[in-house]
Structure formats: C-alpha cells, structure tokens
Amino acid sequence: MNGRVSFIGAGPGAADLITMRGANRIAEADIVVWAASLVEEQCVRDHARADAEIVDSSQLTHDDVVETYRRAARDGLAVARVHSGDPSLWGAVQEQYDSAEQLGLETEIVPGVAAFSAAAAVAGRELTVPEVAQSVVLTRLEGGKTPMPEGERIREFAKHGTTMAIFLSAARTGQLVTELTAGGYPPDTPVIVAYKTTWPDELTLHTTLDELAAVVKEHKLWRHTLFLVGPGLCAGGTRSHLYHAGHFHTYRKADPQARRELRAQRGAARAAE
Ligand SMILES: C[S@@+](CC[C@H](N)C(=O)[O-])C[C@H]1O[C@@H](n2cnc3c(N)ncnc32)[C@H](O)[C@@H]1O
C-alpha cells in the first residue's frame, strides 16, 4: 500500500471529544505524531495500537516531521498526525499537507472540535443570537510570531460589534483591550475567558471588557486561553424566527394565528426603523 498521513483534529482537550473517525485513524496508525503540550495524552493512549510508534512533535522542526512522512512513503506506513482543536485553525497543517502530497502519500484531514466552540459549550452560550450577533469573527492579536496581514487588525473586526473568538492573545491582554475598545466595543461588553477548556484543570470566567486585563493577570492565564467577546454573550429574550410557530419551511407548516402575529411584529419593527 501507499503510505498515508491523516491530519486529525483531536478537539480542545477532553479525550472523548475526538471524532470517531479521528479515533479510528489513530487506531489504524503505525506512527502517531502528536504535540504533548497541546493534546491530552489520554487522547492518544486510548486509541493508539500498543505497537504504534509514538512521536512527540514538541521538539521537532517541520523538516523532522517531514522525515517521518518520507519514511511512511518509503515503507507504506500509516501516520496519524494529531493536532489540537480543528486542524484548519492555526495548525500549521498546510505546509505539512503539501509536503505529504509531494511525497506521494495519501492525505486527508479529519476535522475536530475547535476550542472556540468548546468554550461556548462549556459557558452554555450560543455565539449567534437573533437580532444581536449573526456572525463570528475568529482571529488573533497581531504582534505574535506570525505577522498579521494588512486589514486584519482587531480594531477593524471590532467595528462590526458582533461575536469575536480571539485566540493566541492572552499574553497581551492590555493591547487586546485597547484594540477592542478602539473598534467600538463599550467597556461593559461581556467577555468569556476560557482557559484549557475541557481539560481537567479548565477555567471559565465571565467578565467585561474593562475588567479583562485584571482578570487575566489575577489568574495568570497567559497560555491555552481564548476569549469570546460581544454583546450576544449576555443577550437573552430574542427568539429565533426559524422555530417560531408562525414560520414555515419545507418540513413544517406555519400556524395561521402565529403567522399573523409574526407578520405584525415584523411590520412594527420595520416601521420603527
Ligand atoms: C495554535 S492555536 C490552535 C487552535 C486549534 N487548532 C483549535 O481549533 O482550537 C492555540 C490557541 O488556541 C486556543 N486554544 C486551544 N485549545 C484551547 C483550550 N482547550 N482552551 C482554551 N483555548 C484553547 C488558545 O487561544 C491557544 O493559544
């Protein structure tokens, strides 16, 4: 057989948040490459074969990892490359994927539960709330090892006033608050601070923009932390039209009285604009 590399999203931490496909690929692998600092060991140990070669990628360069892929291509081995969260977000997957393809390996990406959706779940919040926030911006603060492209500053995204999930920025919270404030979020904007979400020592804190820097400093949350920001995080009382009895769609008829009420509400809202 040709060798194969599966890039697997292991989820945010808890070992049982990996997908069944991801777990199956680890179970099939001759070699499992994983980052011990980002993925819980149990996630690998629970699924890997007893005779699988387990490689901790924390100490490896890109070229070192590619050497493993080269060996897989030569010897027809299956490699499970385990990433935290979902591989499509800040996983440095693309360069590995392209190298694996060039080596003639079969390649695939198995999606995972990203940290921002796990943080929303742990906090018991929906990130898109009718009439308050209908978009989610996934981003990070500039100034880290990776320069931000032109036009992607936090203050520009903040102008939308919707929900933001901000990764990789906890070590520069003061700068983050300045950016969010410059973009127009008021000081009392709700913020959820999610540290090591779904790990045994996870911490979820509810605060506001003006308190954020102090909260992060008090708990020393410089790493493994993301922030959910936006007015939707405390919004309640708005109702989804999709599940309103007056709304119809392919699979459900509307209740006539509820439909009349819904139309009247929409008319009143338009008149008020
Ligand atoms: C290199 S990025 C990887 C993101 C990952 N691919 C994902 O889909 O969530 C690492 C950043 O993701 C966030 N992160 C990852 N796992 C987390 C967790 N369990 N709890 C809180 N933040 C997490 C933090 O902002 C961290 O600095």
The ligand as an SDF file (V2000), in Angstrom:
LIG
                    3D

 27 29  0  0  0  0  0  0  0  0999 V2000
   -2.2020   27.1280   17.8260 C   0  0  0  0  0  0  0  0  0  0  0  0
   -3.8300   27.5730   18.2670 S   0  0  0  0  0  0  0  0  0  0  0  0
   -4.6580   26.0920   17.8770 C   0  0  0  0  0  0  0  0  0  0  0  0
   -6.1440   26.2440   17.6870 C   0  0  0  0  0  0  0  0  0  0  0  0
   -6.8270   24.9200   17.4290 C   0  0  0  0  0  0  0  0  0  0  0  0
   -6.4270   24.3750   16.1430 N   0  0  0  0  0  0  0  0  0  0  0  0
   -8.3530   24.9860   17.5130 C   0  0  0  0  0  0  0  0  0  0  0  0
   -9.0220   24.6390   16.5390 O   0  0  0  0  0  0  0  0  0  0  0  0
   -8.8900   25.3640   18.5510 O   0  0  0  0  0  0  0  0  0  0  0  0
   -3.6930   27.5490   20.0080 C   0  0  0  0  0  0  0  0  0  0  0  0
   -4.6470   28.5480   20.6520 C   0  0  0  0  0  0  0  0  0  0  0  0
   -5.9660   28.0110   20.6080 O   0  0  0  0  0  0  0  0  0  0  0  0
   -6.6470   28.3260   21.7940 C   0  0  0  0  0  0  0  0  0  0  0  0
   -6.9470   27.0540   22.4680 N   0  0  0  0  0  0  0  0  0  0  0  0
   -6.6740   25.8070   22.0270 C   0  0  0  0  0  0  0  0  0  0  0  0
   -7.1670   24.8800   22.8590 N   0  0  0  0  0  0  0  0  0  0  0  0
   -7.7570   25.5650   23.8670 C   0  0  0  0  0  0  0  0  0  0  0  0
   -8.4770   25.1790   25.0320 C   0  0  0  0  0  0  0  0  0  0  0  0
   -8.6960   23.8880   25.3170 N   0  0  0  0  0  0  0  0  0  0  0  0
   -8.9530   26.1360   25.8440 N   0  0  0  0  0  0  0  0  0  0  0  0
   -8.7830   27.4570   25.5480 C   0  0  0  0  0  0  0  0  0  0  0  0
   -8.1100   27.8730   24.4610 N   0  0  0  0  0  0  0  0  0  0  0  0
   -7.6200   26.9550   23.6240 C   0  0  0  0  0  0  0  0  0  0  0  0
   -5.7550   29.2380   22.6100 C   0  0  0  0  0  0  0  0  0  0  0  0
   -6.0380   30.5690   22.2370 O   0  0  0  0  0  0  0  0  0  0  0  0
   -4.3920   28.8310   22.1070 C   0  0  0  0  0  0  0  0  0  0  0  0
   -3.4730   29.8980   22.2820 O   0  0  0  0  0  0  0  0  0  0  0  0
  1  2  1  0
  2  3  1  0
  2 10  1  0
  3  4  1  0
  4  5  1  0
  5  6  1  0
  5  7  1  0
  7  8  2  0
  7  9  1  0
 10 11  1  0
 11 12  1  0
 11 26  1  0
 12 13  1  0
 13 14  1  0
 13 24  1  0
 14 15  1  0
 14 23  1  0
 15 16  2  0
 16 17  1  0
 17 18  1  0
 17 23  2  0
 18 19  1  0
 18 20  2  0
 20 21  1  0
 21 22  2  0
 22 23  1  0
 24 25  1  0
 24 26  1  0
 26 27  1  0
M  CHG  2   2   1   9  -1
M  END
$$$$
